[in-house]
Amino acid sequence: MDSSIDLQQPVIDGGIRSINFFNGRMLTARDLTREQTANRLATQRLGQAVGEGIAYGLEVSKSTASTNQAPVVSIASGLAVNRQGQTLWLRDKTDVALVRKASASTAGMIFCDCLPLQTGTYVAGAGVYLLTVAPAETREGRAVTSALNTGAAPCNTDAVVSAVQFRLIQIDPPITAAEINLPNYLRNVIAYKCFGLADTQPFLGDPFGAGLTNYGLLDSLRPNLLTDCDVPLGVLYWTLADGIKFIDMWSVRRRVTQRTASGRWQSLLSERRASEGEAMLLQFEAQLDDLRVDAFAAINAKARDSFRNLPAAGLVPISRSPAQPGFNESNFFDGLTARGVVRDASTQPTIIEAARVESVLRHSFAYPPIDLASGVMLWVYHVRENVQAAEQNRESYVLFTSGHMPYVGNAQYNVNRWSLSNYALWLESRGD
């Protein structure tokens, strides 16, 4: 049987059916509900066209009410859009308790509200969890019913409230016990599993082989654990001894990102790749902020002791005095092939103008992250305006980029400063 249709013939499968209003038509509650459903479907399809992710807010942090045995997180107000096109709005900052009160059937169980969602074996005392926001619906109030209806009205609630709820999903697997036993690297390892580094790099070696439509840790959780209704907010690592060890938002948090029409080339050309590149930078900067809370540890910190991968470009705060919490430039890049690092007083820095910094960071989203085990070279730059500010006891920083990115340290005539730039000396040999 021929299933084709003619040009300009309406395709009604999947169409939105709304009520045709006309004078004299008798309307029932069912009709009005159908009209509400039609409006809701139209709005959701618009939301799907806009994209999925977090529009603003919904930052996750450890609550002051949190304890080791009863972890609590604070979630800021904000707006998100899920894959179904539904908007999820949290009006006020909200504290969310992650442990349900024990009952006879749940005694000794942590995060037991989410245990039915798990596929792996629950291990008491430690776990890596994905926190999400999802839609919820409840009813409130009682509506006045018609006096003609003398019987009880079983559905006479006054309003249907579209709300949100928070869910926890244990990431076990693909986070292995061996990886959990390397706490210094765990946060970085989780982040780059979410970014799909292990999946996207082989594709570049054979782009005409098998297509890459799904990649990364989040895709591996779909659809059984992570549904299209959920919007990921952050990853948290909890142990019974230490409570919440870290909350990492940007390993899973993404700005609102449109779906791709590029098919098999999505891992190269889709907006998702751009938003993941942005997230790599923001995840790195957030982890640096947490590392430098301990000023003494930060001075001695080495990138290779906490990171297996770095974004293609990033900014590192440098401590020039005890009053400036940051990293020691030489220590941070120790053991890495890095050009431009000031290791002692005799080393001349590579200086660039601040006008180049934003462009370098934005272009870095199109480059792969830096695998520190690969030995790839890094460029390290000092920014002229920041150098001058540091002379006035302002905070210092350096910019690093992958060696695969173009070198931007060459001085430009009539743009760079004589005493704060880099020059190549050209000698002409003449025979007189």
C-alpha positions in Angstrom: 0.0 0.0 0.0 1.3 3.4 -1.0 1.9 5.5 2.2 3.1 8.6 0.5 1.2 11.9 0.5 0.8 14.6 -2.1 2.4 18.0 -2.0 0.3 20.5 0.1 -1.6 17.7 1.7 -1.9 18.3 5.4 0.0 15.8 7.7 -2.3 15.5 10.7 -0.4 12.8 12.6 1.1 14.6 15.6 -0.9 17.8 15.0 -2.2 19.9 17.8 -6.0 19.6 18.2 -7.7 22.6 19.8 -11.4 23.2 20.3 -13.3 24.9 17.5 -15.4 27.5 19.3 -18.7 28.7 17.8 -21.9 30.2 19.2 -24.3 27.6 20.4 -21.7 25.0 21.1 -22.0 23.3 24.5 -18.7 23.2 26.3 -17.8 20.7 29.0 -14.9 20.4 31.4 -13.3 17.9 29.0 -13.4 20.5 26.2 -11.7 23.2 28.3 -9.1 20.7 29.4 -8.4 19.8 25.8 -7.9 23.5 25.0 -5.5 23.8 27.9 -3.6 20.8 26.6 -3.3 22.2 23.1 -1.9 25.5 24.5 0.5 23.6 26.7 1.7 21.5 23.7 2.3 24.6 21.6 4.3 26.2 24.3 6.4 23.0 24.8 7.2 22.8 21.1 8.4 26.4 21.2 10.5 25.5 24.3 12.0 22.6 22.4 13.0 24.9 19.5 14.7 27.3 22.0 16.7 24.5 23.5 17.4 22.8 26.8 19.5 23.9 29.8 19.6 26.6 32.4 18.5 30.1 31.4 19.8 31.7 34.6 20.2 31.0 38.3 19.7 27.6 40.0 23.2 27.6 41.4 23.8 24.8 43.9 25.9 25.2 47.0 26.3 23.5 50.3 23.8 24.8 52.9 24.9 26.1 56.3 22.4 23.6 57.7 24.3 20.6 56.2 25.9 18.0 58.3 27.9 14.9 57.4 25.1 12.5 58.1 22.3 14.9 56.9 23.6 16.7 53.8 21.6 19.8 52.7 22.1 21.9 49.6 20.9 25.4 48.8 19.5 26.0 45.3 19.2 29.6 44.1 16.1 30.9 42.3 16.2 30.6 38.5 14.7 29.3 35.3 15.5 26.2 33.2 14.1 24.4 30.1 14.0 20.6 29.9 14.1 18.5 26.7 10.4 18.3 26.7 10.3 22.1 26.3 8.8 22.6 29.8 10.0 25.7 31.7 11.0 25.0 35.3 11.0 28.1 37.5 12.1 28.2 41.2 11.0 31.5 42.6 13.0 31.6 45.9 16.2 30.2 47.1 15.4 26.8 48.6 17.2 24.4 50.9 16.9 20.7 49.9 17.5 17.9 52.4 19.2 15.0 50.6 18.4 12.5 53.3 15.0 11.2 54.0 14.0 10.5 57.6 14.5 6.8 58.3 11.5 4.4 58.7 11.3 0.7 59.4 11.8 -0.1 55.8 14.5 2.5 55.1 16.6 2.5 58.2 20.3 3.1 57.5 19.7 4.1 53.9 21.0 7.4 52.5 19.2 9.3 49.8 16.6 6.6 49.9 14.0 8.6 48.0 16.2 7.9 44.9 17.2 4.3 45.6 14.4 2.9 43.3 16.1 4.8 40.4 19.5 3.1 40.9 20.8 0.3 38.7 24.0 -0.4 40.6 24.6 -1.6 44.2 24.2 1.0 46.8 27.4 1.5 48.9 26.8 3.1 52.3 29.2 5.9 53.2 30.2 7.1 49.8 28.6 8.1 46.5 28.7 10.3 43.5 25.3 11.8 42.7 23.6 13.8 40.0 21.2 16.5 41.2 18.4 17.5 38.8 15.4 19.6 38.7 12.2 18.2 37.1 8.6 19.3 36.8 6.0 18.4 39.4 2.3 18.9 39.6 0.0 19.2 42.6 -3.5 20.4 43.3 -4.7 22.9 45.9 -7.9 24.4 47.2 -11.5 23.5 46.6 -13.7 24.9 43.8 -17.4 25.9 44.2 -19.5 23.4 42.3 -22.9 23.8 40.6 -25.9 23.6 42.9 -27.5 21.4 40.2 -24.9 18.7 41.2 -26.2 17.4 44.4 -23.7 14.6 44.6 -20.1 14.8 45.8 -17.7 16.3 43.2 -14.6 14.1 43.4 -12.4 16.4 41.3 -13.4 19.8 42.6 -9.9 21.1 43.3 -9.6 24.8 42.6 -6.2 24.9 40.9 -3.6 22.6 39.3 -0.2 23.9 40.3 2.8 23.4 37.9 5.8 23.2 40.2 9.3 21.7 40.4 10.9 18.9 42.3 14.5 17.9 42.8 15.9 14.4 42.2 19.1 12.5 42.9 20.6 9.9 40.6 23.5 7.9 41.8 26.3 7.7 39.2 27.3 4.1 39.6 28.5 3.0 37.1 30.2 4.6 35.1 32.2 6.1 38.0 34.2 3.1 39.2 35.5 2.3 42.7 39.1 2.8 41.4 38.2 6.3 40.4 36.5 7.1 43.7 39.7 5.9 45.4 41.6 8.8 43.7 39.9 11.7 45.4 42.4 14.3 44.1 41.4 13.6 40.5 37.8 12.5 41.0 36.2 15.9 40.3 38.2 16.4 37.1 37.6 12.8 36.0 33.8 13.1 36.4 33.7 16.4 34.6 35.5 15.1 31.5 33.3 11.9 31.5 30.4 14.3 31.3 32.0 16.3 28.5 32.4 13.0 26.6 36.1 13.3 25.9 36.7 9.6 25.6 33.9 9.4 23.0 34.5 12.5 20.9 38.3 12.1 20.4 38.1 8.7 18.6 35.4 10.1 16.3 37.9 12.7 15.0 40.2 9.9 14.0 37.5 8.3 11.8 34.7 10.8 11.2 33.3 8.7 8.3 33.0 5.5 10.4 30.2 5.0 12.9 28.2 8.1 13.6 28.4 9.7 17.1 24.9 10.7 18.1 25.2 10.1 21.9 28.3 10.7 23.9 29.3 11.5 27.5 28.2 10.4 30.9 24.8 12.1 30.8 23.8 10.4 27.6 24.7 7.1 29.1 22.2 7.7 31.9 19.4 8.4 29.5 16.6 7.4 29.3 16.3 4.9 32.3 17.8 7.2 35.0 18.0 10.7 33.5 14.8 11.5 31.8 13.9 14.2 29.2 12.0 15.9 32.1 15.2 16.4 34.1 17.6 19.3 33.8 21.0 18.5 35.4 22.1 21.1 38.1 25.3 19.6 39.5 27.3 16.6 40.6 28.0 16.1 44.3 30.3 13.7 46.1 29.3 12.6 49.6 31.0 10.4 52.2 29.7 9.5 55.6 33.0 10.6 57.2 33.3 14.0 55.5 29.8 14.9 54.3 29.6 16.7 51.0 33.2 16.7 49.6 32.4 18.9 46.6 29.6 20.2 44.4 30.6 20.6 40.8 27.9 22.4 38.7 29.6 23.0 35.4 30.4 19.3 34.7 26.7 19.0 34.0 25.3 22.5 34.0 24.8 24.0 30.5 23.3 27.2 29.2 20.2 26.9 27.1 21.4 25.0 24.0 19.5 24.4 20.8 19.2 20.9 19.4 21.3 20.2 16.3 20.2 19.6 12.8 23.7 18.5 11.8 23.1 14.8 12.2 26.3 12.7 12.4 28.4 15.9 12.6 26.9 17.1 15.8 30.0 16.3 17.8 31.9 18.8 15.7 29.4 21.5 14.6 26.5 21.6 17.0 25.8 24.3 19.5 26.2 21.6 22.1 29.9 21.5 21.5 30.2 25.2 21.9 28.3 25.2 25.2 30.4 22.2 26.4 33.6 24.2 25.6 32.2 27.1 27.6 31.4 24.7 30.5 34.9 23.2 30.4 36.4 26.7 31.1 33.8 27.5 33.8 34.3 24.1 35.5 38.0 24.6 35.7 37.7 28.2 37.1 35.2 27.0 39.7 37.5 24.2 40.8 40.4 26.6 41.0 38.3 28.8 43.3 37.7 25.9 45.6 41.4 24.9 45.6 42.7 28.3 46.6 40.4 28.6 49.7 43.4 27.0 51.5 46.0 29.7 50.7 49.0 27.5 51.9 47.9 24.5 49.9 47.3 26.7 46.8 50.9 28.1 46.8 52.2 24.6 46.6 49.6 23.1 44.3 50.5 21.6 41.0 48.0 21.3 38.1 49.0 17.7 37.5 48.1 16.8 41.0 44.5 17.7 40.7 43.8 17.7 36.9 44.1 15.1 34.3 42.6 17.4 31.7 42.5 21.2 31.3 40.3 23.3 29.1 42.0 24.6 25.9 42.4 27.9 27.6 42.0 29.3 31.2 43.0 31.9 33.7 45.0 31.1 36.8 45.2 33.5 39.7 48.8 34.1 40.8 49.8 35.0 44.4 52.4 37.7 44.6 52.0 38.2 48.4 50.4 36.4 51.4 47.4 38.9 51.1 46.6 37.5 47.6 45.1 34.0 47.7 46.3 32.2 44.6 48.8 29.9 43.0 52.6 30.0 42.6 53.1 30.2 38.8 56.2 28.0 38.8 54.7 25.4 41.0 51.3 25.3 39.2 52.9 24.5 35.8 55.6 22.3 37.3 56.2 19.1 35.3 54.3 20.5 32.2 55.8 21.6 28.9 54.8 25.2 29.3 56.4 28.2 27.4 56.3 31.6 29.1 56.2 30.5 32.7 58.1 32.9 35.0 60.1 30.4 37.1 62.7 32.9 38.6 63.8 36.5 38.4 65.8 35.9 35.3 62.8 34.6 33.3 61.1 37.1 31.0 57.3 36.7 30.7 55.4 36.6 27.5 53.1 39.7 27.6 50.0 40.4 25.6 47.4 43.1 25.6 44.1 42.6 27.5 42.3 43.3 24.2 43.3 39.7 23.1 42.1 37.8 26.2 38.4 37.5 25.4 39.0 36.5 21.8 41.5 33.8 22.9 39.0 32.4 25.5 36.1 32.3 23.0 38.2 30.7 20.3 39.3 28.0 22.8 35.9 26.5 22.8 36.6 25.1 19.3 39.8 23.3 20.5 40.0 20.0 22.3 40.9 20.0 26.0 44.5 19.5 27.2 45.4 16.0 28.2 48.2 16.5 30.7 49.5 13.0 30.2 50.1 13.6 26.5 52.9 16.1 27.0 51.3 18.7 24.8 52.8 22.1 25.1 51.1 25.0 26.8 51.5 28.8 26.0 51.5 30.9 29.2 50.9 34.7 28.9 50.9 37.6 31.2 48.5 40.5 30.5 50.0 44.0 30.3 47.2 45.7 32.1 47.2 43.1 34.8 51.0 43.4 35.2 50.6 47.1 35.8 47.7 46.6 38.2 49.8 44.0 40.1 52.5 46.7 40.5 49.8 48.6 42.5 49.2 45.5 44.7 46.2 44.3 42.7 45.6 40.5 42.1 47.6 38.9 39.4 46.8 36.2 36.9 48.2 34.4 33.8 46.4 33.1 30.7 47.3 29.6 29.4 46.3 28.1 26.1 46.8 24.7 24.4 49.8 24.5 22.2 47.4 23.7 19.4 46.0 27.2 19.5 47.8 30.0 17.6 50.5 31.8 19.4 49.3 35.4 20.3 52.4 36.8 22.0 53.8 38.7 19.0 53.9 42.4 19.5 52.1 44.7 17.1 53.5 48.0 16.0 51.8 51.1 17.6 49.7 48.8 19.8 52.0 47.2 22.3 54.1 49.0 25.0 57.9 49.3 24.5 58.7 48.1 28.1 55.8 45.6 28.4 55.9 43.5 25.2 57.9 41.0 23.2 60.1 41.8 20.3 62.1 39.8 17.8 65.4 41.4 16.7 66.0 41.4 13.0 69.6 41.6 11.8 70.5 42.3 8.2 73.9 41.2 7.0 75.5 43.6 4.6 78.7 43.1 2.7 80.3 46.6 2.1 
